[in-house]
Amino acid sequence: MPRALLSVSDKTGLVDLARGLVQRRFDLVSTGGTAAALTAAGLPVVNVSTVTGFPEMMDGRVKTLHPNVHAGILARRDHPEDLAALSAHGITPIDVVVVNLYPFAATAANPSATFDDLVEKIDIGGPSMVRAAAKNFPGVLVLVDPADYGTALAALDAPGGPTPAFRFDLARKAIAHTAAYDAAITATLAEISTEGGTFRREAAAGGFPARLELGLSKIGDLRYGENPHQQGAWYATGQEAGLGQATVLQGKGLSYTNLLDLDAAARIVLEFQEPAAAVIKHTNPCGVATGQSAEEAYVRARDTDALSAFGGIVALNRPIDEAAAREIVSTFIEAVIAPGIDDAAREVLAAKSKMRVVIADFRSLGHGAAVGSRDREVRSLLGAVLVQDRDRVVEAQDPWTPEALPEGVRVVTRRKPTVEEWQALRFAWRVCAHVKSNTIIFTNADRTLAIGAGQMSRVDAAKVALMKAAGDDADARVSLAGSVAASDAFFPFRDGLDVIAAAGATAVVQPGGSVRDAEVIAAADEHGLAMVFTGRRHFRH
């Protein structure tokens, strides 16, 4: 009779698979909790200790590491000498290996897990069996994902059994499973501090490992890359939230640029606890606003620059309801992302069948999320990659008031901001951090008014914002009188500030840190502006 070895941490579908194997005349060999689950289901099971002749020992650390297991897996069915060795030592071949590994990633995600907890979740026997079965895929079927159980049983029933291509696909998946597992261990251990002779779960000095394992899982191919002549694909990092776990409800296939814009839009609305919306074009916001509802926030954001919003990408930090959906379909929008959607809204959006609707729970990645290795960002270069911590606008997470300013935030001019200006400056600063450098933006307390993005000089960025505010017709013009302005980095000269003052802004927020700060502060005093330094730059390249 053929033999199957089952040893799984994730027992989803286990009993049904095992029952299907028994119906196909397989002997079942199993370990520990897996054997107990099969026995409880009334299935005949041979404990692995019977196969090895040794009991499971050391709290389960040693149970499958034995020639009777690994020779049974690795013996090549088309090599007579391998089969003779099995016969000489009384070893039965193992034809199916069903293994998934200790839940290391889940343990690492638990902030209360100790270093010893992590060590005990480093699987040894499991990866060894998976790799052995994958190596010998022509003779051994290896299953690491419960989603494959049904197709494996069907393949066993096919004339001639599983095809070589099917076996190889499962082997590739198995090797990817162990690679991702090792990558998770590598990333987590890189955050262990050994200072003082103890092992603690906190970022070690430097924080970046000597070797970076990404452990990405392919989600699917993209419609195209940055341009139609480029191919593209989409991979998940393993985080339990964000675009790696997104559901695409409708629309044309996503492209590389669609996803970049969806990400840029989601990052902006993450800055706000109140209902917020962002409309993006080419990773820069056309408009950002807050409101009492998702609908109100979206309308305010769209109408900031309705011309540019045409064909844009929209993000909401609230589920899409029917009212918001009706506003979204009232003009041409390429894609929308939100943490949820109700049934009525889904029906409304379905009328625009080509518009991509993406649902992703990204809110848990906001400022309250723990900072760790998965909060790092990777960007490719020619022949290399860059890795950095994600930029967080932590200094504007809480309201700014004269009585409660975060460390580094300070007024540097004679005139101090009014209560309304403080609210607007904080709004502007959170948005400014997500606009391509160099940038100057004008806002009030709940919406952007004009955005000058990605210019080579700061004064040009200010002039671009003024041009956007002026509009091409009288109906589109926006008054900047009484607005506030934000600059993502310091003013190297006073000229940019002079343009802002001439536009009618009454307060400015910037990082400070220029050798000409005194000159810029004097210019602000000259114009009667209130100016706030944050002590923190937010370039976005």
N, C-alpha and C positions, 0 to 999 in steps of 0.2 A: 504494500500500500504506500502511496506517496505520503510525505510528512510535511506538516506546516508548523513553523515555530512562531508563536505569538507572544509579544512582550511590549505592552503599550502603556504610556501614561494617559493619553487621551483615549478613553474607552468608547467614544462615539462610534456607533455601528458595529462594535466588536462582536456582540452575541450573534447578530444576523450574519456577519461574515463567517464566524466560526461554524454556525449551523449550516451555512451553504457549503463550507469545505467538508464537513462531515457527510453531508448528502452526496458529495462527490468522492467519498471514500478516502478522505485524508485522515491520517492520525494527527492529533493535536498535541503539540508540546508547548508548555507555557511556564511562566515564572510568577512567583509572588502574588500580587493583587490581581494580575490578569488571569492566572490560573483559578483564583478564588471566584472571580466573576463568572468564568466559564462553568465551573463546577456548580455554582449557585443556579445557573441556567439549565442544569441537567445535562450538560455536554461531557463526553468522556475526554479526560485530559491526562496526559503523562507529564508529571512535573519534571522540570529540567534537571533537577538533582538526580532523578532516576537515570537520565541519559548520561550525565557526567560521572556518576558514582560518588559525587561529593555533595554535601548539603550546602545550601546557600549560607554564606557566612559574612561576618563583619558588617552586620546590619544591612545586608544586601549588596555590599560593595563588590562581592565576588559571587557570581552565580552562573554566568554564561561564558566566562573566559576559560575555555577548555577545548582541547583538540576534538573531542566527540561532537562539539557544536560546530567549531569553525572548519574542521575537515569536512563535515557533512555539508556545509554551505559551499566551500571553495572547490570541492572535487569537480574537475571538468568531465562532463558526461561523455565527451568524445576522446578522452585520453584513457586508454585501457590501464595504464600504469596507475593513474589516480584511483580508478575503480578497484583495482587490485589492492591498493593500499587500504582503502575502506574495508574491503572484505577481510584482509589479513588482521585488521584491528577490531573487527566487529562493529564498525561504525555505519549507521544508517544515513543515507543521503537526506538532506533537507531541501525540499523543492519550492517552498513558499516561505518567505520571511516577512512577518508583519510587525514592524517596530516603529514607534515614535518615541521621542526622547524625553528625559526628565524636563519638567517645565522651568528651565533656567530663566527664560525671559520674563515669565510671570513672577517668579521669585524676585528677580532684579527690579521689577517695577514696583514692588512693595517697599515703601520707604522704611518700614520697621524690620525688614529682613536683615539679619546680621551677616558678617563676613563668613562665619561658619555655615550659615544657611546656604549662602551662595556656593561654597565649596562642595557641599553635599549634593547640590543639584547639577554638578558637572558629571554628566553621564560618561561612562567608560565602555561598558559592554555593549550598550545600544549602538553607538556610532561604529564600533568594530563590526557588529553583525550587519549593519546597514551597508557599510562600505564593502564588506566581503560579498554580500549578496549582489550589490551593484557591479562589482568586479566580475562576478560569474553570472551575469545576467542571461547568457544564452541557456543556462540550465536552471536558474533560480529566479522566481518572480519576487520582486521586492516591493512592498507596499508601506509607505510612510504617511499617507494622507487618507483619512476615512472617505473622502470624496471619490476615491478610486476603487473602493471595495466592490461596488456593483459592477463596474465595467470589467474588473478582474475576474469575477465569477462568470460573467458572460463570455470572456475570452477563453476561460478554461473549457467552456462548453462548445466552442467553435471547432469545426473539423480541423484536426491537426493541432488544436490547442492555441495558446497565445502566439501571435506572430513575432518574429525577431524584432520588428520595428516597435511593436507594443512593449515588449520586454525592455528594449533600449530606452524608450520614453520614460518608463518607470524608473530605470536605473539612473538616468539623468536627473530626474526629480529627487531621487534618494540622495544623490551626491550634493545637490543644491540644498537639501534639507540639513545635511550635516555641516555644510559650509556656512549656512545662515546661523546654525547653532554655535559654531565656533566663533563666528563674527560677533554674536551677542556676548559670548564669554569674554572675548578680547576687549570689546568696548567697555564692558562693565569693570573688568579688572583694572583697566587703565584709570579708573576713577578711585582706586583704593589708595589711601595714604598709608605709608609705612613709617611715618615719623614717630620717633620715640620707641621703636621696637614693637609697636602694635599695628594691627591691620584694621583700618577704619574705613567705612563707606563715605568718603568725602573726596573731592577732587584733589589729586596730588599736585605738587608744585608743577606749574607749566600746563597741566591739564590735558595735554595732547599726547596720545600714545606714539611710540616709536614706529609702529606699523598700524595703519588704519585699514580695517576690514569693513566694507560697506554693507555687505550682506543684503543686496537688493533683490526684490522679487518682481518679475515682470507682470505688469497689469495688462498691457496690450500694446499693439502697434497704434501709432497715431495716423491721422489722415495724411499729414505730411509734417515736415520739420518747420524750420523758421521760414522757408520758402518752399513752393510746391515741388521743386526739383530735389529737395532734401528729404530723406526718409527720417522718421523719428519713432521713438518708443517711449513708454511711460512705465516707471518702476516705483514700487512702494518701498519705504525705508523700514517698515515694521512698526511704526507708531500706530497707536490704536485710534487716532483721530487725524483729520486733515485730508488732503487730496489723495493720499495713498489709500484711503478707505472710502473714497467718494462713490456715489451712485449716479450714473448719467441716466436721467429719466427719459429724455427725448432729444431730438435734434440731429444735425449732421455730425459726422465724426469729429472729434476734437483734434486740433492741431497743436503743435509745439507752442505757438504764440498764444493760442487760446488759453492754455494752461498757465503760461507765464502771467497773462493778464488776470486770470481768475485768482492766482496766488497773490498778485499785487493788490487786487481789490479786497481780498479777504484779510490781508495783513492790516489794511487801513481800518476796516470796521472793527477789528479786534481791539483797537485802541479805546473803544467806547463801551461803556456799560449800558447807556441809554440806547434806544433804537437808532441805528445809524445806517447810512447807505453810501456807497462810493460808485462812481461811474469812471471807468478806466479806458484809456486809449494808449496803446503802445507802452504799457506799464506805468504811465503817468495818470494821475487823476484829472478828469475834466471838471469834476465836482464832487464834493464830500459834504454831507450834512447830517444833522441829527434831527429828531422830531419826536412827537408823542406816539407815533406809530411807524411801522415799516413803510406804509404808504406815504406818509408825510415826509419822512426822511428821504425817500427816493425822489419824490417830486422836487423837493428843494435841491437835491444833488444834481438831478438832471437839468433843472432850469438854470443852474449856475452858468452853464455853457451848453445850451441845447444844440447848437450847431455841431460842436465836437462830440456830444453824447450820441449822435446818430451813428449806429453801428458799433456802439461801445460794449463793454463788459461791465456787468452790474454785480455788486456784492451787497448782501444784507446781513446784519447780525441777528436778525429775528427770522422765524419761519415765514414763508411767503403766504399771506392770506389772500382772499379774493380781491379785496380793494387794491392791494399792492400789485397783484397780478394784472388787473385791468389797466393800471397805469403803465406797467412794463410793456404790455402789448400795444399800447397806444402809439408807439413809435418803433423804429427798427432797432432792435438790440440783438447782438450776436449771441450772447450767453449770459446766464445769471447763475450765481452761486449763493446758497443760503443753508442754514443748519437744518431746515425742515420745510415742509409744504403741506397745506391742508388740501382735502379732496376738491373743494370748490376752486381753489387756485390752480390746481393741476389741470382741471377741465378748461379753465380760461387760457392757460398757457399752451394747451394742446392745439389751439387754433393757429398758433405760429409753429408749425411742425418742424421747421428747419432750425429754430432757435434752440441752442443747447441749454438744458436745465440740469444743473449739477447740485446734488444735495450732499453736503459733507459736514460732519460735526467738528468744526474747527474751533469752536469757542473755548474748548478745554485747553487750547494752546496759547491762550492769552496770558496776561501778566501774572495771573495767579499760578500758572504752571511751574512746576519745579524745574530748575535749570540743571541740565545734565548733558551727557554726550549726545543725546538725540536732539538737543537744542542747537547743535552746530550745523553749519551750512557748508556745502561743498560746491566748488565752481571749477570748471575745467579750464586749463590753459593748453598751449601747444606743448605736449609732452609732459604735463604735470597737472596737479590740482592744487587749489587753495582751500584751506579749511579755516573757518572762523566761527566764533560764537555769534548767535543771532543777535541783532541789534534790538534792544528793548528800550522804549522811552519810559523808563522807570521813574524818572524825575517828574513826569506829568501824570502818573497813575492816579494820584489823589488830587483833589481840588487845590488850587493855588489861592491862598488868602494871605493878607499881610501878617496875620497871626500864626500861620502854619505854612511855611515854605520849606520844601525839601532841601536837603544839603546841596549847596552849590548854586541854588537859584537865588538871585539877589537883584535889587534895584540899584542902578548905577547912575541915574540922572537925578536932577533936583526934583523934578516932578515925579510923583509915584503914580502907578496905575490906579484908576478907579475900580470899583467892584466889577463893573461891566467889562472894563478892559482886562482885568485879571482873567475872567472867564474866557474872553475871546483869545487872549494870548495863549492860554493853555490849549484851547481848541486848535489854534494855528500851529502850535509847536508839535502836537501829535500828528497832524497831517503832513507838515513840512518834512518830517523824518522819512516819509515814504515817497517823496518826489525826487526824481533824478537830480543830482548835483550838476552845476550850481543852481540853487533855486531861491526865489523870493515869492512868497504867497501873501495875499491879502484875504482876510476873513472878518466875519463878525463872530458872535459867540456860538452860532449853531450852523454855520455854512461857510464854504469858501466863496470868495467873490471874484478873485482873479489869480491865476497861477502862471508863474514864469518858470519853466522847467528846463534843466539840462543845458544851460548856457556856459560859454567859456569864461565869461566874466560875470561878477555879481551885479554890476550896473546894467548889463545887457539883460539879465534875468528880470530885474525890476522893470525895465522898459518893455519886455515881452508881456509881463503881467499887465502893464498899462494898456498895451495894444489890445490884449484880450478883453479888458474891461471896456475899452472904447467901442468894440464891436464894429460890424460893417453897416449896421443900420441903427436908427434911433431906438427902436423897440428892444434891441439886444444890448444896449449900453447899460453899464453898471456903475453907479457912483461909489467911489472909494472914500468919500468924505466920512470921517468918523470911524473908519476901519482900523484894524491892527495889521501889522505885517510880521512875518517870520522869515528868518534866513537860516539855512541849515548849517552854515559855518560863519566864521567871523567876517566882518567887513574889513578888507585890507586898506580901504580908503574911505573917505566920507562921501564920495560921489554917489554911491548906491543909496545911502541914507538920505541924501538930498533929493533924489528922485522919489523916494518913498514919502518924504514930507510934502513934496509938491503935489503928490497925488491925493493928499488929504488924510493920510493915516495919522492917528494920534498916539500910537504906542507901537513898540517894536520889541521882539524877542529874538535873541541870537546867543551863540555860545560864549562870545568874547574870546580873548586870547591873542589878539593881534598886537603887534608892536606899536600900532597906531590907535589902540583902544582909547587913549586920552583924547585924541583928535576927533574920533567918532562920537565919544560921549559929549564933547564940547559942541559938536554939530547938533546932536539931539537936544541939548539944552538950548541952543540957539533957536531951534525950531519949536521949542516948547513940547517936545515929545517925551513920553515916559519910555525908558528902555530897561529891559530886564536881561541879565546874563544868566545862562543856565550852567555854564562850565562844562558842557557836554556837546560835542559835535555829532551830527547825524548825516554824514555823507551817504549817498546811495548811488553806486556805480552800476 
